[in-house]
Amino acid sequence: MKAIRIHEDGGPEVLRYEDVPDPEPRDGEALVELRAASLNHLDVWIRKGLPSVPKPRILGADGAGVIAGTDERVVINPGIMTNGKMHVVGEMMDGTYAELIAIPRDYLHPIPGDLTFEEAAAFPLTFETAYRMLVTRARLQEGEWVLIWGIGGGVATASLSLAKALGAQVIVTSSSFAKLEHAKALGADVAVNHDTDDVVAAVKDVTGGGAHVVVESVGEATWKRTLDAARSEGRIVVCGATTGPNPPAALHRVWWKQLSILGSSMGSPDDFQAVWKLIEAGKARPLVDKVFPLAEAGAAHERLEAGEQLGKIVLSIPG
């Protein structure tokens, strides 16, 4: 089969499109003919060696296709539990940047609703992550206000879709006026330019005191404003830190405002099922930014690292 593999850590240039032996399913696994795979920042970290994984390694957590020898359209839940530990497809095992993958049958699900292969590949990791942040961890309630920094990436756009599906009101930020306008078309109630506008003032004005929930994945560049924009007894849920993990803690704001700071990572099978049901019911839908052929994974990685996307970047895999 054809696949994208890394043989060393580095930039997009280390992604090799090459012939690879076909995977052989073990007991309890099914062989999936992949039709699409989507990119995640996890793929970039692994490519760079953060963490460094055994090589050669096929990257990619998210994928959709058909079970080999059938016309059964399936999507992969990329968080696989093994011996009580969570393993992510493409990190602890070969991933979805390939024509074929062997996956435990329990982690294959029918593609929900009328999603295309590209849309199906775009939702699992980010929607599962966003659902766990908003619902399982932050206990989002209907009518509450959610602040989402940097509307462009997969987790941010998934958080917007899910928050609206759950009846929340959403404020998004970006430095791109085009992304802000697009986000409003997708259902954002308020859109603020975080480079030119005072986000904290805007949030407090529209919410009457601050956001009930802040989705934080940026880190050092936004942390102070996150603490300021959350209302008293608000919940800040953190799943990453793309600009750095060590901002000034400002602990006095945490105790004076009685804030809850919640860590969140990936999601459980229950989180995945909840997301699947929302998409199947037509209440939420993944957003595809741009589709690249599998052989052009390097160009897709360059787009992701440049932050140009709104939604998920997807690789199309010929059948």
C-alpha positions as CSV (number, residue, x, y, z in Angstrom):
1,M,0.0,0.0,0.0
2,K,1.0,3.7,-0.2
3,A,1.4,5.6,3.0
4,I,3.1,8.7,4.5
5,R,5.8,7.7,7.0
6,I,8.5,9.5,9.0
7,H,11.9,7.9,9.4
8,E,13.3,10.8,11.5
9,D,12.1,13.9,13.4
10,G,11.9,17.2,11.6
11,G,9.9,19.5,9.4
12,P,7.4,18.7,6.7
13,E,10.2,17.5,4.5
14,V,10.6,14.3,6.6
15,L,7.1,13.1,5.5
16,R,7.8,10.3,2.9
17,Y,5.1,9.0,0.5
18,E,6.2,5.4,-0.1
19,D,5.3,1.8,-0.5
20,V,4.6,0.1,2.8
21,P,3.6,-3.6,3.6
22,D,-0.1,-4.0,4.0
23,P,-1.2,-4.4,7.6
24,E,-2.4,-7.8,8.8
25,P,-5.4,-7.7,11.1
26,R,-5.1,-9.6,14.4
27,D,-7.9,-11.3,16.3
28,G,-10.7,-8.7,17.0
29,E,-9.4,-6.3,14.3
30,A,-10.8,-5.3,10.9
31,L,-8.9,-4.1,7.9
32,V,-10.2,-0.6,6.7
33,E,-9.7,0.8,3.3
34,L,-9.2,4.4,4.1
35,R,-10.7,7.1,1.9
36,A,-9.8,10.2,4.0
37,A,-7.6,11.2,7.0
38,S,-7.5,14.5,8.8
39,L,-4.6,16.4,10.3
40,N,-4.2,17.3,14.0
41,H,-1.6,19.3,15.8
42,L,-0.7,16.0,17.4
43,D,0.7,14.9,14.0
44,V,3.0,17.9,13.9
45,W,4.3,17.3,17.5
46,I,5.0,13.7,16.6
47,R,6.7,14.6,13.4
48,K,8.9,17.1,15.3
49,G,9.8,14.5,17.9
50,L,7.6,15.9,20.7
51,P,7.3,13.1,21.7
52,S,9.7,11.1,19.6
53,V,8.1,7.8,18.6
54,P,9.6,4.5,17.2
55,K,10.2,4.8,13.5
56,P,9.3,4.3,10.7
57,R,5.9,5.5,11.8
58,I,2.7,6.2,9.8
59,L,1.2,9.4,11.2
60,G,-2.5,10.3,11.5
61,A,-5.2,9.8,14.2
62,D,-8.4,10.4,12.3
63,G,-9.7,8.4,9.4
64,A,-12.7,7.2,7.6
65,G,-13.3,4.6,4.9
66,V,-14.9,1.2,4.3
67,I,-14.3,-2.2,5.9
68,A,-12.3,-4.2,3.3
69,G,-14.4,-6.5,1.2
70,T,-17.6,-4.7,2.1
71,D,-19.4,-1.4,1.4
72,E,-19.7,-0.6,5.1
73,R,-18.7,3.0,5.6
74,V,-16.9,3.5,8.9
75,V,-15.2,6.2,11.0
76,I,-12.4,5.4,13.5
77,N,-12.5,6.4,17.2
78,P,-8.8,7.2,17.6
79,G,-8.5,6.8,21.4
80,I,-7.9,3.1,21.9
81,M,-7.8,1.7,25.4
82,T,-5.2,-1.0,25.9
83,N,-4.5,-2.6,29.3
84,G,-6.2,0.4,31.0
85,K,-4.2,3.0,29.1
86,M,-5.3,5.3,26.3
87,H,-3.3,5.0,23.1
88,V,-3.9,7.4,20.2
89,V,-3.9,6.1,16.7
90,G,-0.8,7.4,14.9
91,E,1.2,7.9,18.1
92,M,1.5,4.5,19.8
93,M,0.7,2.6,16.6
94,D,0.7,3.3,12.8
95,G,-1.9,5.8,11.8
96,T,-4.3,6.9,9.1
97,Y,-2.1,8.5,6.5
98,A,-2.3,5.3,4.5
99,E,-4.5,3.3,2.1
100,L,-5.1,0.6,4.7
101,I,-5.2,0.3,8.5
102,A,-6.0,-2.5,10.9
103,I,-8.2,-1.3,13.8
104,P,-10.0,-3.1,16.7
105,R,-13.6,-3.6,15.6
106,D,-15.0,-2.0,18.8
107,Y,-13.4,1.3,17.6
108,L,-15.1,1.4,14.2
109,H,-18.5,3.1,13.9
110,P,-20.9,3.8,11.1
111,I,-20.3,7.2,9.5
112,P,-23.1,9.3,11.1
113,G,-25.7,11.1,9.1
114,D,-24.9,12.0,5.5
115,L,-21.3,12.9,6.1
116,T,-18.8,12.5,3.3
117,F,-15.6,10.5,4.0
118,E,-13.7,13.8,4.3
119,E,-16.2,15.2,6.8
120,A,-16.2,11.9,8.8
121,A,-12.5,12.0,9.0
122,A,-12.6,15.6,10.3
123,F,-14.6,15.0,13.5
124,P,-13.3,12.2,15.8
125,L,-10.3,13.6,17.7
126,T,-11.3,17.3,17.8
127,F,-15.0,16.7,18.5
128,E,-14.3,14.1,21.1
129,T,-11.8,16.5,22.8
130,A,-14.2,19.5,22.6
131,Y,-17.1,17.5,24.0
132,R,-15.0,16.3,26.9
133,M,-13.9,19.9,27.6
134,L,-17.4,21.4,27.4
135,V,-19.6,18.7,28.9
136,T,-17.7,16.1,30.8
137,R,-15.3,18.5,32.4
138,A,-16.9,22.0,32.4
139,R,-20.5,20.8,32.7
140,L,-21.8,23.4,30.2
141,Q,-25.4,24.4,30.7
142,E,-27.9,25.7,28.2
143,G,-27.9,29.5,28.0
144,E,-24.4,29.9,29.4
145,W,-21.7,31.9,27.6
146,V,-18.6,30.2,26.2
147,L,-15.4,32.1,25.1
148,I,-13.4,30.3,22.4
149,W,-9.9,31.6,21.6
150,G,-8.5,31.4,18.0
151,I,-11.5,30.2,15.9
152,G,-9.7,28.4,13.1
153,G,-8.3,25.2,14.5
154,G,-10.1,21.9,14.7
155,V,-10.8,22.0,18.5
156,A,-12.0,25.6,18.3
157,T,-14.5,25.0,15.4
158,A,-15.7,21.8,17.0
159,S,-16.2,23.6,20.3
160,L,-18.3,26.2,18.4
161,S,-20.5,23.6,16.7
162,L,-21.0,21.6,19.9
163,A,-21.6,24.6,22.2
164,K,-24.4,25.8,19.8
165,A,-25.8,22.3,19.6
166,L,-26.0,22.3,23.4
167,G,-27.8,25.6,23.6
168,A,-25.0,27.8,24.7
169,Q,-24.1,31.3,23.5
170,V,-20.6,31.6,22.0
171,I,-18.0,34.4,21.7
172,V,-15.1,33.6,19.3
173,T,-11.8,35.4,18.7
174,S,-9.4,35.5,15.8
175,S,-6.9,38.0,14.2
176,S,-8.5,37.3,10.9
177,F,-11.6,39.3,10.0
178,A,-12.5,36.7,7.3
179,K,-12.4,33.9,9.9
180,L,-14.6,36.0,12.3
181,E,-17.2,36.6,9.6
182,H,-17.2,32.9,8.7
183,A,-17.6,32.0,12.4
184,K,-20.6,34.2,12.7
185,A,-22.1,32.5,9.7
186,L,-21.5,29.2,11.5
187,G,-23.5,30.4,14.5
188,A,-21.1,32.4,16.7
189,D,-23.1,35.0,18.7
190,V,-20.2,37.4,19.0
191,A,-16.8,37.6,17.1
192,V,-13.9,39.7,18.4
193,N,-10.5,40.4,16.8
194,H,-8.0,39.5,19.6
195,D,-5.2,41.6,17.9
196,T,-7.1,44.9,17.5
197,D,-10.0,44.8,20.1
198,D,-10.2,44.5,23.8
199,V,-11.5,41.0,24.2
200,V,-12.0,41.1,28.0
201,A,-14.1,44.3,27.8
202,A,-16.1,42.9,24.9
203,V,-16.8,39.7,26.8
204,K,-17.8,41.4,30.0
205,D,-20.0,43.8,28.1
206,V,-22.0,41.2,26.2
207,T,-22.2,38.7,29.0
208,G,-22.9,41.0,31.9
209,G,-19.9,39.9,33.9
210,G,-17.8,37.4,32.0
211,A,-17.9,34.0,30.3
212,H,-19.2,31.0,32.2
213,V,-16.7,28.7,30.4
214,V,-13.5,29.6,28.6
215,V,-12.0,27.1,26.1
216,E,-8.2,27.5,26.5
217,S,-5.8,25.9,24.2
218,V,-3.4,28.8,23.5
219,G,-1.5,29.2,26.7
220,E,1.0,32.0,27.3
221,A,-0.5,34.4,24.7
222,T,-4.0,34.4,26.1
223,W,-3.8,33.2,29.8
224,K,-4.0,36.6,31.5
225,R,-7.0,37.6,29.4
226,T,-8.6,34.2,30.0
227,L,-8.5,34.8,33.8
228,D,-9.9,38.3,33.3
229,A,-12.6,37.3,30.9
230,A,-14.0,34.5,33.0
231,R,-16.8,35.5,35.4
232,S,-16.7,34.9,39.1
233,E,-17.0,31.1,39.7
234,G,-16.4,30.5,36.0
235,R,-14.7,27.4,34.6
236,I,-11.6,27.5,32.5
237,V,-10.9,24.2,30.6
238,V,-7.5,23.7,29.2
239,C,-6.5,21.1,26.5
240,G,-3.3,22.6,25.2
241,A,-0.9,25.5,25.0
242,T,0.2,26.2,21.5
243,T,2.0,29.4,22.4
244,G,3.7,27.9,25.5
245,P,2.7,26.1,28.7
246,N,4.1,28.3,31.4
247,P,2.3,31.7,31.6
248,P,2.3,33.7,34.9
249,A,-0.1,31.8,37.1
250,A,-1.8,34.9,38.6
251,L,-3.1,32.8,41.4
252,H,-4.7,35.7,43.2
253,R,-7.2,35.9,40.3
254,V,-8.0,32.3,40.7
255,W,-8.9,32.5,44.4
256,W,-10.5,36.0,44.4
257,K,-12.8,35.0,41.5
258,Q,-13.2,31.4,42.8
259,L,-12.4,30.1,39.4
260,S,-12.3,26.4,38.5
261,I,-9.4,25.4,36.2
262,L,-10.0,22.1,34.6
263,G,-7.5,20.0,32.5
264,S,-8.9,17.9,29.7
265,S,-7.3,15.6,27.1
266,M,-8.9,13.4,24.4
267,G,-12.1,11.7,25.4
268,S,-13.6,8.5,26.5
269,P,-15.7,6.0,24.4
270,D,-18.8,7.6,26.1
271,D,-17.7,11.1,24.9
272,F,-17.2,9.7,21.4
273,Q,-20.7,8.1,21.5
274,A,-22.3,11.4,22.6
275,V,-20.6,13.3,19.8
276,W,-21.6,10.6,17.3
277,K,-25.3,10.9,18.4
278,L,-25.2,14.7,18.0
279,I,-23.8,14.5,14.5
280,E,-26.2,11.7,13.6
281,A,-29.1,13.8,14.7
282,G,-27.9,16.7,12.6
283,K,-27.3,19.0,15.6
284,A,-23.5,19.4,14.9
285,R,-21.3,19.0,11.9
286,P,-17.6,19.1,11.3
287,L,-16.1,21.8,9.1
288,V,-13.6,20.9,6.4
289,D,-11.1,23.6,5.5
290,K,-9.1,22.2,2.6
291,V,-8.5,18.8,1.1
292,F,-5.1,17.6,-0.2
293,P,-4.1,14.4,-1.9
294,L,-2.4,11.9,0.4
295,A,0.9,12.4,-1.6
296,E,0.8,16.1,-0.7
297,A,0.8,15.6,3.1
298,G,3.8,18.0,3.4
299,A,1.9,20.9,1.9
300,A,-1.0,20.1,4.2
301,H,1.3,20.2,7.3
302,E,2.7,23.5,6.1
303,R,-0.9,25.0,6.0
304,L,-1.6,23.6,9.5
305,E,1.5,25.1,10.9
306,A,0.9,28.5,9.3
307,G,-2.5,28.7,11.0
308,E,-4.3,29.5,7.8
309,Q,-7.1,27.0,8.2
310,L,-10.7,27.4,9.4
311,G,-11.7,23.9,10.3
312,K,-10.0,20.6,9.6
313,I,-7.4,20.0,6.9
314,V,-8.0,16.6,5.2
315,L,-6.0,14.2,3.1
316,S,-8.0,12.4,0.4
317,I,-7.0,8.8,-0.2
318,P,-7.8,7.1,-3.5
319,G,-9.8,3.9,-3.4
